[in-house]
Amino acid sequence: MKKLLNFLGVSMLFALPVAFFSQWFDFDKVSALFFAITVAILLYIYRDRVAIQKIIFPFLYLILIRTKVGLKLMDKLADKFREFIKLLGLSFIGLGFLGMIYISIMFFRMMLMLVKAPLETSKGVALILPFTEVPGVGYLSFWYFIIGIFFIAVIHEFAHGVMARAHKLNVQSSGVGFFAAILPIIPIAFVEPNEKKLVKEKDHIQYSIFAAGPAINIIVAIIIAIILPYTAYGMLSLQEYAPFEEKITEPLGVSLISVEEYLPAFIAGIEPGTIINSINGTRIDNTEQFLTYMQSTKKGDHMLFESKDQSYTVKAIEHPQEKPWGFIGVSVQNVRDVKPEYTKIKAPYYWLKGLFRWLFILNFLIGFINLLPVFITDGGRMLELALRNIFKDKGKAAKLYSLIATLFLLTIIISLVLNYGSKLFGL
C-alpha cells in the first residue's frame, strides 16, 4: 500500500508538468512521454514482482508484474454461475473456430492478392499504433490507444481466468505488464492458469479456455455496436451519428476520406481530408447530395469543387465500373460541427464519441486477430490441439501446425515490410 501511495504521489508530480507544457506542445506526445516516465517509476517500485519473458531479447520481450488482483472475483463468478459459464464456453468453441475459419479465409485471399499486387495489398496491413490517421475511422490518439488496449486486455484475460476457474482449474496469478519493442510501450494484462494441468484437461475444456478471450472481445464489440450503432458505421453499414449528434450539430459538407492517386481529384490537387461544401455553386451538405450530383455528371464534365478557403477544378472521366455517370476517384463521409450554443460540450462530446468508436474497432479487430492460427495466439493453440486430435502421428501434426502458423506469420511480416518499407523508401 505504501508503494502504491508513493507511486500515485510521484505520478501527480509529473501530471502537473504535462498539463502545463501541453499549452505549447502536442498534448498526445506530452502524454506519451508522461506515460513512459510513469511506467519506468512503476516498474522500479514493483521491481521485486517484475518478470521478463524473452521473445527476441532485447528487441522483443514481455515485462510482467504478477499480482493476485481479480482472482477472488473470478472465483466468485465461477462458483455462482459455474454451469452457465461452462455452457457459454461450449458456444465459445464454435464461435472461436468459425472466427478462425473466417479470418483464415480473409488471409488466404490476401496471400493470393499479395502475389498479384504486393504493394497495393500490403496497404491493408498495418500496426495498430497511436499517432496514426486511419482512413475512414479517424485519428488514433495516445489515450484512445492506451485506454482501448488496456480495456481489451483486461476483459480478454479475465474471460480466460473465469473459464478456467469454472472448470476448477487453478489460476496461479494475474497482473499487468507491457509488451516491449526495445522499450515497454504496449500495456497488457494476463492470467496464469496452471499450464501443466491445463494440457491434461479434456479437449473441450482446453478449447473453452482458449476461445474465451477472443470470443468475449468479439461479443463486447457486438454489444457496443448494438447500443451505439454509429461505432460500426462503414463496417456494418449502421447509422452514422452518435446519440444527440444530429440535434447539437449542423452540416459542414463532405470530407474526402480517400483520394485515389493519378485520378481526377488527385490531379486537381485535392488532398484526403478536404471538406467540400459546394460543387458548381450547388450547396453540398451530405454524402447523399454529393452522390446525387455526381450521378448527374458525364465523362469530360468540368466541376468546380469548393471548400472553406479554396477551390478545385476537376474533370470527370469514364466510370471504371461502366456506370452512366462520371468518375473522379474519391470516397466521402459527412462532416458536421457543433452548433454555437453547444460549444462548451464540443470537446468532451467528440472525445467520448471517438473513444467508443475505437473501443468497438479494437475489440473487433483484436478478437479476430487472436483467432489467427499463428504462434502464441489463442487461435494457434486451438488449431494445434485440433491437429493433435485429428492426426494419430503427433510428429506429423506438429509439423503441419508449424507450416500453417509459419505461412500466416510470414504473410503478416511480408505485408508489414512492404507497407512500411514502401513508405520509408518512397516506392
SULZICOR-V451395 format. One record per backbone hydrogen bond with DSSP energy under -1.0 kcal/mol. CO is the residue of the C=O (numbers start at 1). NH is the residue of the N-H. If there is no record, write none. Layout:
{{CO	NH} {CO	NH}}
//
This chain:
{{1	5} {2	6} {3	7} {4	8} {5	9} {6	10} {7	11} {8	12} {9	13} {10	14} {11	15} {12	16} {14	18} {15	19} {16	20} {17	21} {18	22} {20	23} {21	24} {21	25} {26	30} {27	31} {28	32} {29	33} {30	34} {31	35} {32	36} {33	37} {34	38} {35	39} {36	40} {37	41} {38	42} {39	43} {40	44} {41	45} {42	46} {44	47} {46	49} {49	66} {51	64} {53	62} {56	59} {56	60} {59	182} {60	55} {60	56} {61	180} {62	53} {63	178} {64	51} {65	176} {67	174} {68	71} {70	74} {71	75} {72	76} {73	77} {74	78} {75	79} {76	80} {77	81} {81	85} {82	86} {83	87} {84	88} {85	89} {86	90} {87	91} {88	92} {89	93} {90	94} {91	95} {92	96} {93	97} {94	98} {95	99} {96	100} {97	101} {98	102} {99	103} {100	104} {101	105} {102	106} {103	107} {104	108} {105	109} {106	110} {107	111} {108	112} {109	113} {110	114} {111	115} {112	116} {113	117} {117	121} {118	122} {121	124} {122	125} {127	129} {132	140} {134	137} {134	138} {138	134} {139	141} {140	131} {141	145} {142	146} {143	147} {144	148} {145	149} {146	150} {147	151} {148	152} {149	153} {150	154} {151	155} {152	156} {153	157} {154	158} {155	159} {156	160} {157	161} {158	162} {159	163} {160	164} {161	165} {162	166} {163	167} {164	169} {165	168} {170	194} {173	192} {174	67} {175	190} {176	65} {177	188} {178	63} {179	185} {179	186} {180	61} {181	183} {183	181} {186	179} {188	177} {190	175} {192	172} {193	195} {194	198} {195	199} {198	201} {202	206} {203	207} {204	208} {205	209} {206	210} {207	211} {208	212} {211	215} {212	216} {213	217} {214	218} {215	219} {216	220} {217	221} {218	222} {219	223} {220	224} {221	225} {222	226} {223	227} {224	228} {228	231} {229	232} {230	233} {232	235} {232	236} {242	245} {244	248} {245	249} {248	339} {250	337} {253	335} {254	276} {255	257} {255	333} {256	273} {258	331} {260	263} {263	267} {264	268} {265	270} {266	269} {271	274} {274	256} {276	254} {277	284} {278	306} {279	282} {282	279} {286	290} {287	291} {288	292} {289	293} {290	294} {291	295} {293	296} {294	297} {298	301} {301	316} {303	314} {304	280} {305	312} {306	277} {306	278} {310	307} {312	305} {314	303} {316	300} {317	327} {319	322} {327	317} {328	265} {329	260} {331	257} {331	258} {333	255} {335	252} {335	253} {337	250} {339	342} {340	343} {342	345} {343	346} {345	349} {346	350} {347	351} {348	352} {349	353} {350	354} {351	355} {352	356} {353	357} {354	358} {355	359} {356	360} {357	361} {358	362} {359	363} {360	364} {361	365} {362	366} {363	367} {364	368} {365	369} {366	370} {368	371} {369	372} {370	379} {372	374} {374	377} {377	381} {378	382} {379	383} {380	384} {381	385} {382	386} {383	387} {384	388} {385	389} {386	390} {387	391} {392	394} {393	397} {394	398} {395	399} {396	400} {397	401} {398	402} {399	403} {400	404} {401	405} {402	406} {403	407} {404	408} {405	409} {406	410} {407	411} {408	412} {409	413} {410	414} {411	415} {412	416} {413	417} {414	418} {415	419} {416	420} {417	421} {418	422} {419	423} {420	424} {421	425} {422	427}}
//
